[in-house]
Amino acid sequence: MITATQNLETYLDSFAEFNRRSSGRDQPWLLKLREDAFAVFCETGFPTTHDEDWRFTNISAIARTPFSLPQSSTVPSSSKLKPWELEGAAAQLVFINGQFAPTLSSPGSLPAGVTVTSLKDAIAAKSRTLEDHFGRYLNFRRDPFCALNTAFAEQGAFVHIPRGVSLDAPIHLLYVSTANDTPTMTNPRNLLVVEREAQATIIEEYVSLGEGTVLSNSATELVAQENSTVSHYMIESEDTKAFNISTLRIQQDRSANVHSHSVLLGGGLVRNNVHPVLAGEGGECLINGLFVGNGSQHLDNYMYVEHASPHCSSRQFYNGILDGRAHGVFHGRIVVHKDAQKTDAKQSNRNLLLSDDAQIDTKPQLEIYADDVKCTHGATIGQIEENALFYLRSRGIDEVAARRLLLAAFANECVERMNAGLARDHVERLIEAHLLSMAHPSRQLDSGNAEVERSWEEVG
């Protein structure tokens, strides 16, 4: 309790300092939003495992760590960011320890009317689109991390795609954390507005240069207006000492089509929240993800899909690969509101456990308040098929290569749901490199010295 009180004092001091220097102090709507959010955070504190939405994830390590806001840091050379450079991107914004780095960013060649800039600059410019949408969709009262993010909202990206504009190449938002001596907290906040009949692909990517205790607490509001088409990628491959909490709140209007792709490869404790609201009739949403854990990583995926209008469809497909003592979570919740007749929703979670110490908690969940719907859910847990492994080895393929092929085939179930192009190619390269290190067998032997086998088990 003393530690919790001391840490609250740290946040109070940080918020007071932030309020003195942050942009937007002269804009009452933003000032009130931040203050209301911080009041909610102070009132509720961090969630615990007694909260149903957090029952599988203990974030006490975050709660007891005295995080501070990042100070000005040295900007790394562009050569160090080469592994994450996305050549051919429509635009790339780079943030170092939460701070926008214009010298590392590339505005690209964008069509007239398209805005890709830092949130701080959009606040300073008193953007009307920003004021109309910022904070309107994310409900910080139901999640303390969203409240904390909103209280410190200043750094991040603002993307505005006007009506009828189609971007052929993706927009790349790269968040880089560097080595540090003290625990540091960043609160990236993104607002992505895609107007009617427009089309865009946006990549959010979180990476590390060096080790350090870092909390990246990000929140993104994605507004997909009528008949728009949007693909959003969340890629997390930070250092295993890093904490990453992310929330994607999607607002879909009539006949909007949104694809959300999450790829979790790094981080020590990761929580990935995806919350689409199909608010307009005829909307379609794909929620697709892959999480790969090793060592003592904890990767938590929380999906909260709201069907609020009739004739909408949603699809959730999440695959997990866990080795060592890694712990994965899939909590998928579909809520069909009373007026959302003719809803078509499907939810599926498939998991591979490569060691006996790996663990998965999976909880598919349906809440249906309409009477004319089609909804299904299910989950599977298993290991690599020994027969498939034997077949490949009998064809002269060594065990590591055979395991790599089988893991890649399992991961590719998610990759194949991504549209062909730069974003998918980028994801494929990252997954391929990551799976190479996991292809070595991790076997647990029983007392009889025989390999313990697990068959696929239907959970829901």
C-alpha positions as a Markdown table, in Angstrom:
| # | Residue | x | y | z |
|---|---|---|---|---|
| 1 | Met | 0.0 | 0.0 | 0.0 |
| 2 | Ile | 2.9 | 2.4 | 0.8 |
| 3 | Thr | 4.4 | 1.6 | -2.6 |
| 4 | Ala | 1.1 | 2.2 | -4.3 |
| 5 | Thr | 0.7 | 5.5 | -2.5 |
| 6 | Gln | 4.3 | 6.6 | -3.4 |
| 7 | Asn | 3.7 | 5.7 | -7.0 |
| 8 | Leu | 0.5 | 7.7 | -7.1 |
| 9 | Glu | 2.5 | 10.7 | -5.8 |
| 10 | Thr | 4.9 | 10.1 | -8.8 |
| 11 | Tyr | 2.0 | 10.2 | -11.2 |
| 12 | Leu | 0.6 | 13.3 | -9.5 |
| 13 | Asp | 4.0 | 15.1 | -9.9 |
| 14 | Ser | 4.3 | 14.0 | -13.5 |
| 15 | Phe | 0.8 | 15.2 | -14.3 |
| 16 | Ala | 1.4 | 18.6 | -12.7 |
| 17 | Glu | 4.7 | 19.0 | -14.7 |
| 18 | Phe | 3.0 | 17.8 | -17.9 |
| 19 | Asn | 0.1 | 20.3 | -17.4 |
| 20 | Arg | 2.6 | 23.2 | -17.1 |
| 21 | Arg | 4.4 | 22.5 | -20.4 |
| 22 | Ser | 2.0 | 20.5 | -22.6 |
| 23 | Ser | 0.6 | 21.8 | -25.8 |
| 24 | Gly | -3.1 | 22.6 | -25.9 |
| 25 | Arg | -3.2 | 24.3 | -22.5 |
| 26 | Asp | -5.1 | 27.1 | -24.2 |
| 27 | Gln | -7.8 | 24.7 | -25.5 |
| 28 | Pro | -10.5 | 24.2 | -22.8 |
| 29 | Trp | -11.9 | 21.0 | -24.4 |
| 30 | Leu | -8.6 | 19.3 | -24.3 |
| 31 | Leu | -7.6 | 20.5 | -20.9 |
| 32 | Lys | -10.9 | 19.2 | -19.4 |
| 33 | Leu | -10.5 | 15.9 | -21.2 |
| 34 | Arg | -7.0 | 15.4 | -19.7 |
| 35 | Glu | -8.1 | 16.4 | -16.2 |
| 36 | Asp | -11.2 | 14.2 | -16.2 |
| 37 | Ala | -9.1 | 11.3 | -17.3 |
| 38 | Phe | -6.5 | 11.8 | -14.7 |
| 39 | Ala | -9.2 | 12.0 | -12.0 |
| 40 | Val | -10.6 | 8.7 | -13.1 |
| 41 | Phe | -7.1 | 7.1 | -13.0 |
| 42 | Cys | -6.5 | 8.4 | -9.5 |
| 43 | Glu | -9.9 | 7.1 | -8.4 |
| 44 | Thr | -9.6 | 3.6 | -9.8 |
| 45 | Gly | -5.9 | 2.9 | -9.8 |
| 46 | Phe | -4.5 | 0.0 | -11.8 |
| 47 | Pro | -6.6 | -3.1 | -12.5 |
| 48 | Thr | -6.0 | -6.3 | -10.6 |
| 49 | Thr | -6.8 | -9.9 | -11.2 |
| 50 | His | -10.1 | -9.4 | -9.3 |
| 51 | Asp | -11.3 | -7.4 | -12.3 |
| 52 | Glu | -12.9 | -9.8 | -14.7 |
| 53 | Asp | -11.3 | -8.3 | -17.8 |
| 54 | Trp | -7.9 | -8.7 | -16.2 |
| 55 | Arg | -8.3 | -12.0 | -14.4 |
| 56 | Phe | -5.6 | -13.8 | -16.4 |
| 57 | Thr | -3.0 | -10.9 | -16.2 |
| 58 | Asn | -1.3 | -9.7 | -13.1 |
| 59 | Ile | 0.1 | -6.2 | -13.8 |
| 60 | Ser | 1.4 | -5.6 | -10.2 |
| 61 | Ala | 4.9 | -5.2 | -11.7 |
| 62 | Ile | 3.7 | -2.2 | -13.5 |
| 63 | Ala | 1.7 | -0.8 | -10.5 |
| 64 | Arg | 4.7 | -1.0 | -8.2 |
| 65 | Thr | 7.3 | 0.5 | -10.6 |
| 66 | Pro | 7.8 | 4.3 | -10.3 |
| 67 | Phe | 7.7 | 5.3 | -13.9 |
| 68 | Ser | 8.5 | 8.8 | -15.0 |
| 69 | Leu | 7.9 | 10.7 | -18.2 |
| 70 | Pro | 10.9 | 10.6 | -20.6 |
| 71 | Gln | 13.3 | 13.5 | -20.7 |
| 72 | Ser | 14.9 | 14.6 | -23.9 |
| 73 | Ser | 17.0 | 11.8 | -25.3 |
| 74 | Thr | 19.7 | 11.3 | -27.9 |
| 75 | Val | 18.2 | 10.6 | -31.4 |
| 76 | Pro | 19.8 | 7.5 | -32.8 |
| 77 | Ser | 21.3 | 7.4 | -36.3 |
| 78 | Ser | 19.0 | 6.4 | -39.1 |
| 79 | Ser | 21.2 | 3.4 | -39.8 |
| 80 | Lys | 20.1 | 1.8 | -36.5 |
| 81 | Leu | 16.5 | 1.9 | -37.6 |
| 82 | Lys | 17.3 | 0.2 | -40.9 |
| 83 | Pro | 15.7 | -3.1 | -39.9 |
| 84 | Trp | 12.4 | -1.4 | -39.5 |
| 85 | Glu | 12.6 | 0.9 | -42.5 |
| 86 | Leu | 9.6 | 0.4 | -44.8 |
| 87 | Glu | 10.8 | 1.4 | -48.2 |
| 88 | Gly | 8.0 | 2.6 | -50.4 |
| 89 | Ala | 5.7 | 3.7 | -47.6 |
| 90 | Ala | 3.4 | 6.6 | -48.3 |
| 91 | Ala | 4.8 | 8.3 | -45.2 |
| 92 | Gln | 6.8 | 7.3 | -42.0 |
| 93 | Leu | 6.6 | 9.0 | -38.6 |
| 94 | Val | 9.3 | 8.0 | -36.1 |
| 95 | Phe | 9.0 | 8.5 | -32.3 |
| 96 | Ile | 12.0 | 8.1 | -30.0 |
| 97 | Asn | 11.0 | 7.4 | -26.4 |
| 98 | Gly | 7.6 | 8.8 | -27.2 |
| 99 | Gln | 8.9 | 12.0 | -28.7 |
| 100 | Phe | 8.4 | 12.8 | -32.4 |
| 101 | Ala | 11.7 | 12.7 | -34.3 |
| 102 | Pro | 11.2 | 14.8 | -37.5 |
| 103 | Thr | 14.8 | 14.2 | -38.7 |
| 104 | Leu | 14.1 | 10.4 | -38.8 |
| 105 | Ser | 10.6 | 10.8 | -40.3 |
| 106 | Ser | 9.7 | 11.0 | -44.0 |
| 107 | Pro | 6.5 | 12.9 | -45.0 |
| 108 | Gly | 6.5 | 11.0 | -48.3 |
| 109 | Ser | 4.5 | 12.1 | -51.3 |
| 110 | Leu | 0.9 | 12.3 | -50.3 |
| 111 | Pro | -2.2 | 13.2 | -52.3 |
| 112 | Ala | -3.7 | 16.7 | -51.8 |
| 113 | Gly | -5.7 | 17.0 | -48.6 |
| 114 | Val | -4.1 | 14.0 | -46.8 |
| 115 | Thr | -2.6 | 14.9 | -43.4 |
| 116 | Val | 0.0 | 12.7 | -41.7 |
| 117 | Thr | 1.6 | 14.6 | -38.8 |
| 118 | Ser | 2.4 | 14.4 | -35.1 |
| 119 | Leu | -0.5 | 14.8 | -32.7 |
| 120 | Lys | 1.4 | 17.6 | -30.9 |
| 121 | Asp | 1.5 | 19.6 | -34.2 |
| 122 | Ala | -2.2 | 19.0 | -34.8 |
| 123 | Ile | -3.0 | 20.2 | -31.3 |
| 124 | Ala | -0.9 | 23.4 | -31.9 |
| 125 | Ala | -2.6 | 24.0 | -35.2 |
| 126 | Lys | -6.0 | 23.7 | -33.5 |
| 127 | Ser | -7.2 | 21.2 | -36.1 |
| 128 | Arg | -11.0 | 21.1 | -36.4 |
| 129 | Thr | -11.0 | 17.4 | -37.3 |
| 130 | Leu | -9.0 | 16.7 | -34.2 |
| 131 | Glu | -11.4 | 18.5 | -31.9 |
| 132 | Asp | -14.4 | 16.8 | -33.6 |
| 133 | His | -13.0 | 13.3 | -33.0 |
| 134 | Phe | -10.3 | 13.2 | -30.4 |
| 135 | Gly | -11.5 | 11.4 | -27.2 |
| 136 | Arg | -15.0 | 10.9 | -28.5 |
| 137 | Tyr | -14.8 | 7.1 | -28.9 |
| 138 | Leu | -12.3 | 5.8 | -26.4 |
| 139 | Asn | -14.0 | 5.2 | -23.0 |
| 140 | Phe | -11.3 | 5.9 | -20.4 |
| 141 | Arg | -13.8 | 5.2 | -17.6 |
| 142 | Arg | -13.8 | 1.5 | -18.2 |
| 143 | Asp | -10.0 | 1.1 | -18.5 |
| 144 | Pro | -7.4 | 2.8 | -16.2 |
| 145 | Phe | -4.7 | 2.5 | -18.8 |
| 146 | Cys | -6.9 | 4.4 | -21.3 |
| 147 | Ala | -7.5 | 7.0 | -18.6 |
| 148 | Leu | -3.7 | 7.3 | -18.0 |
| 149 | Asn | -3.1 | 7.6 | -21.7 |
| 150 | Thr | -5.7 | 10.3 | -22.2 |
| 151 | Ala | -4.4 | 12.3 | -19.2 |
| 152 | Phe | -0.9 | 12.5 | -20.8 |
| 153 | Ala | -2.1 | 12.6 | -24.4 |
| 154 | Glu | 0.2 | 14.8 | -26.5 |
| 155 | Gln | 2.6 | 12.7 | -28.5 |
| 156 | Gly | 1.5 | 10.4 | -31.2 |
| 157 | Ala | 0.2 | 10.6 | -34.8 |
| 158 | Phe | -2.7 | 12.3 | -36.4 |
| 159 | Val | -3.8 | 10.9 | -39.8 |
| 160 | His | -6.6 | 12.3 | -41.8 |
| 161 | Ile | -7.6 | 10.8 | -45.1 |
| 162 | Pro | -10.3 | 13.0 | -46.9 |
| 163 | Arg | -13.3 | 11.6 | -48.7 |
| 164 | Gly | -12.7 | 9.5 | -51.8 |
| 165 | Val | -8.8 | 9.4 | -51.4 |
| 166 | Ser | -7.2 | 6.0 | -51.8 |
| 167 | Leu | -3.6 | 5.4 | -50.6 |
| 168 | Asp | -1.8 | 2.6 | -52.4 |
| 169 | Ala | 1.1 | 2.4 | -49.9 |
| 170 | Pro | 0.9 | 2.1 | -46.1 |
| 171 | Ile | 1.5 | 4.9 | -43.6 |
| 172 | His | 4.1 | 3.7 | -41.1 |
| 173 | Leu | 4.2 | 4.9 | -37.4 |
| 174 | Leu | 7.3 | 3.6 | -35.7 |
| 175 | Tyr | 7.7 | 3.9 | -32.0 |
| 176 | Val | 11.3 | 3.2 | -30.7 |
| 177 | Ser | 12.4 | 2.9 | -27.1 |
| 178 | Thr | 16.1 | 3.2 | -26.3 |
| 179 | Ala | 18.2 | 2.0 | -23.3 |
| 180 | Asn | 17.6 | 4.0 | -20.1 |
| 181 | Asp | 18.7 | 3.9 | -16.5 |
| 182 | Thr | 15.3 | 4.7 | -14.9 |
| 183 | Pro | 11.8 | 3.3 | -15.6 |
| 184 | Thr | 10.2 | 5.4 | -18.3 |
| 185 | Met | 6.6 | 5.7 | -19.3 |
| 186 | Thr | 5.4 | 6.8 | -22.8 |
| 187 | Asn | 1.7 | 7.3 | -23.8 |
| 188 | Pro | 1.5 | 7.3 | -27.6 |
| 189 | Arg | -1.9 | 8.5 | -28.7 |
| 190 | Asn | -3.1 | 8.2 | -32.3 |
| 191 | Leu | -6.1 | 9.5 | -34.1 |
| 192 | Leu | -6.8 | 8.0 | -37.5 |
| 193 | Val | -9.7 | 9.5 | -39.4 |
| 194 | Val | -10.6 | 7.9 | -42.8 |
| 195 | Glu | -13.5 | 9.7 | -44.4 |
| 196 | Arg | -16.3 | 8.4 | -46.6 |
| 197 | Glu | -15.2 | 6.1 | -49.6 |
| 198 | Ala | -11.5 | 6.5 | -48.7 |
| 199 | Gln | -9.0 | 3.7 | -48.4 |
| 200 | Ala | -5.8 | 3.5 | -46.3 |
| 201 | Thr | -3.4 | 1.1 | -44.6 |
| 202 | Ile | -1.7 | 2.2 | -41.3 |
| 203 | Ile | 1.0 | 0.3 | -39.5 |
| 204 | Glu | 1.8 | 0.9 | -35.8 |
| 205 | Glu | 5.1 | -0.7 | -34.8 |
| 206 | Tyr | 6.8 | -0.8 | -31.4 |
| 207 | Val | 10.5 | -1.8 | -31.2 |
| 208 | Ser | 13.5 | -1.5 | -28.8 |
| 209 | Leu | 17.0 | -0.3 | -29.2 |
| 210 | Gly | 18.7 | -1.7 | -26.1 |
| 211 | Glu | 17.4 | -2.8 | -22.8 |
| 212 | Gly | 15.5 | -0.9 | -20.2 |
| 213 | Thr | 12.3 | -0.9 | -18.1 |
| 214 | Val | 9.8 | 0.9 | -20.3 |
| 215 | Leu | 6.1 | 1.1 | -20.2 |
| 216 | Ser | 4.5 | 1.9 | -23.6 |
| 217 | Asn | 0.8 | 2.7 | -22.9 |
| 218 | Ser | -0.7 | 3.5 | -26.3 |
| 219 | Ala | -4.2 | 4.2 | -27.5 |
| 220 | Thr | -5.5 | 4.6 | -31.0 |
| 221 | Glu | -8.9 | 5.9 | -32.1 |
| 222 | Leu | -9.7 | 4.7 | -35.7 |
| 223 | Val | -12.7 | 6.3 | -37.3 |
| 224 | Ala | -13.9 | 4.5 | -40.5 |
| 225 | Gln | -16.6 | 6.6 | -42.1 |
| 226 | Glu | -19.3 | 5.4 | -44.5 |
| 227 | Asn | -18.0 | 3.0 | -47.2 |
| 228 | Ser | -14.4 | 3.4 | -46.3 |
| 229 | Thr | -11.8 | 0.6 | -46.3 |
| 230 | Val | -9.1 | 0.5 | -43.7 |
| 231 | Ser | -6.4 | -2.0 | -42.7 |
| 232 | His | -4.6 | -1.4 | -39.4 |
| 233 | Tyr | -1.5 | -3.3 | -38.3 |
| 234 | Met | -0.2 | -3.5 | -34.7 |
| 235 | Ile | 3.3 | -4.9 | -34.5 |
| 236 | Glu | 5.0 | -5.4 | -31.2 |
| 237 | Ser | 8.6 | -6.7 | -31.0 |
| 238 | Glu | 10.1 | -4.8 | -28.1 |
| 239 | Asp | 12.8 | -6.0 | -25.6 |
| 240 | Thr | 11.6 | -8.7 | -23.2 |
| 241 | Lys | 12.0 | -6.2 | -20.3 |
| 242 | Ala | 9.5 | -3.9 | -21.8 |
| 243 | Phe | 5.8 | -3.5 | -20.8 |
| 244 | Asn | 3.4 | -2.8 | -23.6 |
| 245 | Ile | -0.3 | -2.0 | -23.1 |
| 246 | Ser | -2.2 | -1.0 | -26.3 |
| 247 | Thr | -5.8 | -0.2 | -27.1 |
| 248 | Leu | -7.3 | 0.1 | -30.5 |
| 249 | Arg | -10.8 | 1.6 | -30.5 |
| 250 | Ile | -12.5 | 1.3 | -33.9 |
| 251 | Gln | -15.6 | 3.3 | -34.8 |
| 252 | Gln | -17.3 | 2.0 | -38.0 |
| 253 | Asp | -20.0 | 3.8 | -39.9 |
| 254 | Arg | -22.4 | 2.4 | -42.4 |
| 255 | Ser | -20.8 | -0.2 | -44.8 |
| 256 | Ala | -17.3 | 0.5 | -43.5 |
| 257 | Asn | -14.8 | -2.4 | -43.9 |
| 258 | Val | -12.0 | -2.6 | -41.4 |
| 259 | His | -9.2 | -5.2 | -41.0 |
| 260 | Ser | -7.3 | -5.2 | -37.7 |
| 261 | His | -4.1 | -7.3 | -37.7 |
| 262 | Ser | -2.0 | -7.8 | -34.5 |
| 263 | Val | 1.4 | -9.4 | -34.4 |
| 264 | Leu | 3.0 | -9.8 | -31.0 |
| 265 | Leu | 6.5 | -11.1 | -31.0 |
| 266 | Gly | 8.3 | -9.3 | -28.1 |
| 267 | Gly | 7.8 | -7.6 | -24.8 |
| 268 | Gly | 7.9 | -9.0 | -21.3 |
| 269 | Leu | 4.2 | -8.2 | -20.4 |
| 270 | Val | 2.0 | -7.3 | -23.3 |
| 271 | Arg | -1.7 | -6.5 | -23.3 |
| 272 | Asn | -3.4 | -6.0 | -26.7 |
| 273 | Asn | -6.9 | -4.6 | -26.5 |
| 274 | Val | -9.0 | -4.4 | -29.7 |
| 275 | His | -12.5 | -2.8 | -29.4 |
| 276 | Pro | -14.4 | -2.3 | -32.6 |
| 277 | Val | -18.0 | -0.9 | -32.6 |
| 278 | Leu | -20.0 | -1.6 | -35.7 |
| 279 | Ala | -22.2 | 1.4 | -35.4 |
| 280 | Gly | -23.5 | 1.6 | -38.9 |
| 281 | Glu | -25.6 | -0.9 | -40.8 |
| 282 | Gly | -23.7 | -3.3 | -43.2 |
| 283 | Gly | -20.3 | -2.9 | -41.6 |
| 284 | Glu | -17.6 | -5.6 | -41.8 |
| 285 | Cys | -14.7 | -6.2 | -39.4 |
| 286 | Leu | -11.9 | -8.7 | -39.5 |
| 287 | Ile | -9.8 | -9.0 | -36.3 |
| 288 | Asn | -6.8 | -11.2 | -37.1 |
| 289 | Gly | -3.8 | -11.8 | -34.9 |
| 290 | Leu | -0.7 | -13.9 | -34.1 |
| 291 | Phe | 1.1 | -13.9 | -30.8 |
| 292 | Val | 4.4 | -15.8 | -30.3 |
| 293 | Gly | 5.9 | -16.1 | -26.9 |
| 294 | Asn | 9.0 | -17.7 | -25.4 |
| 295 | Gly | 10.9 | -17.6 | -22.1 |
| 296 | Ser | 8.7 | -15.9 | -19.4 |
| 297 | Gln | 6.8 | -13.6 | -21.8 |
| 298 | His | 3.1 | -12.9 | -21.0 |
| 299 | Leu | 1.0 | -12.0 | -24.0 |
| 300 | Asp | -2.6 | -11.0 | -23.4 |
| 301 | Asn | -5.2 | -10.4 | -26.1 |
| 302 | Tyr | -8.5 | -8.9 | -25.2 |
| 303 | Met | -11.1 | -8.5 | -27.9 |
| 304 | Tyr | -14.3 | -6.7 | -27.3 |
| 305 | Val | -16.5 | -6.5 | -30.4 |
| 306 | Glu | -19.8 | -4.6 | -30.2 |
| 307 | His | -22.4 | -5.1 | -32.9 |
| 308 | Ala | -24.7 | -2.1 | -32.5 |
| 309 | Ser | -26.4 | -2.0 | -35.9 |
| 310 | Pro | -28.1 | -4.7 | -38.1 |
| 311 | His | -26.6 | -6.6 | -41.0 |
| 312 | Cys | -23.0 | -6.4 | -39.8 |
| 313 | Ser | -20.4 | -9.1 | -39.8 |
| 314 | Ser | -17.3 | -9.7 | -37.8 |
| 315 | Arg | -14.6 | -12.4 | -37.9 |
| 316 | Gln | -12.0 | -13.0 | -35.2 |
| 317 | Phe | -9.0 | -15.3 | -35.9 |
| 318 | Tyr | -6.2 | -15.4 | -33.4 |
| 319 | Asn | -3.3 | -17.9 | -33.4 |
| 320 | Gly | -0.8 | -18.3 | -30.6 |
| 321 | Ile | 2.6 | -20.1 | -30.4 |
| 322 | Leu | 4.1 | -20.5 | -27.0 |
| 323 | Asp | 7.3 | -22.1 | -25.8 |
| 324 | Gly | 9.4 | -22.1 | -22.6 |
| 325 | Arg | 7.3 | -20.7 | -19.7 |
| 326 | Ala | 5.4 | -18.2 | -21.9 |
| 327 | His | 1.8 | -17.5 | -20.9 |
| 328 | Gly | -0.7 | -16.5 | -23.5 |
| 329 | Val | -4.2 | -15.2 | -23.1 |
| 330 | Phe | -7.1 | -14.9 | -25.5 |
| 331 | His | -10.3 | -13.3 | -24.1 |
| 332 | Gly | -12.7 | -12.7 | -27.0 |
| 333 | Arg | -16.0 | -11.1 | -26.2 |
| 334 | Ile | -18.7 | -10.4 | -28.7 |
| 335 | Val | -21.7 | -8.3 | -27.7 |
| 336 | Val | -24.7 | -8.2 | -30.0 |
| 337 | His | -27.0 | -5.4 | -29.0 |
| 338 | Lys | -30.8 | -5.6 | -29.2 |
| 339 | Asp | -31.2 | -3.7 | -32.5 |
| 340 | Ala | -28.3 | -5.6 | -34.2 |
| 341 | Gln | -30.5 | -8.1 | -36.0 |
| 342 | Lys | -29.0 | -10.2 | -38.8 |
| 343 | Thr | -25.6 | -10.1 | -37.1 |
| 344 | Asp | -23.1 | -12.6 | -38.4 |
| 345 | Ala | -20.1 | -13.1 | -36.0 |
| 346 | Lys | -17.5 | -15.8 | -35.8 |
| 347 | Gln | -14.6 | -16.2 | -33.3 |
| 348 | Ser | -11.8 | -18.7 | -33.4 |
| 349 | Asn | -8.6 | -19.1 | -31.3 |
| 350 | Arg | -6.0 | -21.7 | -32.1 |
| 351 | Asn | -2.9 | -22.3 | -30.0 |
| 352 | Leu | 0.3 | -24.4 | -30.2 |
| 353 | Leu | 2.2 | -25.2 | -27.0 |
| 354 | Leu | 5.8 | -26.2 | -27.7 |
| 355 | Ser | 6.7 | -27.1 | -24.1 |
| 356 | Asp | 4.9 | -28.5 | -21.1 |
| 357 | Asp | 5.6 | -25.3 | -19.1 |
| 358 | Ala | 3.9 | -23.0 | -21.7 |
| 359 | Gln | 0.3 | -21.9 | -20.7 |
| 360 | Ile | -2.7 | -20.5 | -22.5 |
| 361 | Asp | -5.9 | -19.2 | -21.0 |
| 362 | Thr | -8.6 | -18.9 | -23.6 |
| 363 | Lys | -12.1 | -17.5 | -23.1 |
| 364 | Pro | -14.4 | -17.1 | -26.0 |
| 365 | Gln | -17.6 | -15.3 | -25.0 |
| 366 | Leu | -20.9 | -14.3 | -26.6 |
| 367 | Glu | -23.5 | -11.9 | -25.2 |
| 368 | Ile | -26.5 | -11.8 | -27.5 |
| 369 | Tyr | -29.5 | -9.5 | -27.0 |
| 370 | Ala | -31.0 | -9.8 | -30.5 |
| 371 | Asp | -33.0 | -12.8 | -31.7 |
| 372 | Asp | -32.0 | -13.1 | -35.4 |
| 373 | Val | -28.3 | -13.7 | -35.4 |
| 374 | Lys | -25.6 | -16.2 | -36.5 |
| 375 | Cys | -22.8 | -16.4 | -34.0 |
| 376 | Thr | -20.1 | -19.1 | -33.4 |
| 377 | His | -17.0 | -19.3 | -31.2 |
| 378 | Gly | -14.4 | -21.9 | -30.4 |
| 379 | Ala | -10.8 | -22.5 | -29.4 |
| 380 | Thr | -8.2 | -25.3 | -29.8 |
| 381 | Ile | -5.0 | -26.1 | -27.9 |
| 382 | Gly | -2.4 | -28.6 | -29.0 |
| 383 | Gln | 1.2 | -29.4 | -30.0 |
| 384 | Ile | 3.1 | -29.9 | -33.2 |
| 385 | Glu | 1.6 | -32.9 | -35.0 |
| 386 | Glu | 4.1 | -35.7 | -34.6 |
| 387 | Asn | 2.9 | -37.5 | -37.7 |
| 388 | Ala | 3.5 | -34.4 | -39.8 |
| 389 | Leu | 7.0 | -34.0 | -38.3 |
| 390 | Phe | 7.8 | -37.6 | -39.0 |
| 391 | Tyr | 6.6 | -37.3 | -42.6 |
| 392 | Leu | 8.9 | -34.3 | -43.2 |
| 393 | Arg | 11.9 | -36.0 | -41.6 |
| 394 | Ser | 11.2 | -39.1 | -43.6 |
| 395 | Arg | 11.7 | -37.0 | -46.7 |
| 396 | Gly | 15.2 | -36.0 | -45.6 |
| 397 | Ile | 14.4 | -32.7 | -43.9 |
| 398 | Asp | 16.2 | -32.2 | -40.6 |
| 399 | Glu | 14.2 | -31.7 | -37.4 |
| 400 | Val | 14.8 | -28.0 | -36.9 |
| 401 | Ala | 13.9 | -27.3 | -40.6 |
| 402 | Ala | 10.8 | -29.5 | -40.3 |
| 403 | Arg | 9.6 | -27.8 | -37.1 |
| 404 | Arg | 10.2 | -24.4 | -38.7 |
| 405 | Leu | 8.1 | -25.4 | -41.7 |
| 406 | Leu | 5.2 | -26.5 | -39.4 |
| 407 | Leu | 5.4 | -23.4 | -37.3 |
| 408 | Ala | 5.5 | -21.2 | -40.4 |
| 409 | Ala | 2.4 | -23.0 | -41.8 |
| 410 | Phe | 0.5 | -22.3 | -38.5 |
| 411 | Ala | 1.6 | -18.7 | -38.5 |
| 412 | Asn | 0.7 | -18.2 | -42.1 |
| 413 | Glu | -2.9 | -18.9 | -41.4 |
| 414 | Cys | -2.9 | -15.3 | -40.0 |
| 415 | Val | -0.6 | -13.9 | -42.7 |
| 416 | Glu | -2.8 | -15.1 | -45.5 |
| 417 | Arg | -5.7 | -13.0 | -44.2 |
| 418 | Met | -3.6 | -9.9 | -44.8 |
| 419 | Asn | -3.8 | -8.1 | -48.2 |
| 420 | Ala | -0.8 | -8.5 | -50.4 |
| 421 | Gly | 1.5 | -5.6 | -50.4 |
| 422 | Leu | 4.3 | -3.8 | -48.4 |
| 423 | Ala | 2.6 | -4.3 | -45.0 |
| 424 | Arg | 2.2 | -8.0 | -45.4 |
| 425 | Asp | 5.7 | -8.4 | -46.8 |
| 426 | His | 7.1 | -6.6 | -43.8 |
| 427 | Val | 5.1 | -8.8 | -41.3 |
| 428 | Glu | 6.2 | -12.0 | -43.1 |
| 429 | Arg | 9.9 | -11.0 | -42.8 |
| 430 | Leu | 9.5 | -10.3 | -39.0 |
| 431 | Ile | 7.7 | -13.5 | -38.3 |
| 432 | Glu | 10.1 | -15.6 | -40.4 |
| 433 | Ala | 13.1 | -14.3 | -38.4 |
| 434 | His | 11.3 | -14.8 | -35.1 |
| 435 | Leu | 10.2 | -18.4 | -35.8 |
| 436 | Leu | 13.7 | -19.4 | -36.8 |
| 437 | Ser | 14.8 | -19.0 | -33.2 |
| 438 | Met | 11.8 | -21.1 | -32.0 |
| 439 | Ala | 12.3 | -24.0 | -34.3 |
| 440 | His | 14.6 | -25.9 | -32.0 |
| 441 | Pro | 12.6 | -28.5 | -30.1 |
| 442 | Ser | 11.7 | -27.9 | -26.5 |
| 443 | Arg | 10.7 | -31.2 | -25.1 |
| 444 | Gln | 9.6 | -32.3 | -21.7 |
| 445 | Leu | 10.1 | -35.9 | -20.7 |
| 446 | Asp | 8.0 | -37.9 | -18.3 |
| 447 | Ser | 9.4 | -40.3 | -15.6 |
| 448 | Gly | 9.5 | -43.1 | -18.2 |
| 449 | Asn | 11.7 | -41.0 | -20.4 |
| 450 | Ala | 9.1 | -40.9 | -23.1 |
| 451 | Glu | 8.0 | -37.8 | -24.9 |
| 452 | Val | 4.8 | -36.4 | -23.5 |
| 453 | Glu | 2.3 | -35.9 | -26.3 |
| 454 | Arg | -0.7 | -33.6 | -26.5 |
| 455 | Ser | -3.5 | -33.9 | -29.0 |
| 456 | Trp | -5.7 | -31.0 | -30.1 |
| 457 | Glu | -8.3 | -30.2 | -27.5 |
| 458 | Glu | -11.6 | -28.5 | -28.2 |
| 459 | Val | -12.2 | -25.8 | -25.6 |
| 460 | Gly | -15.3 | -24.1 | -26.8 |
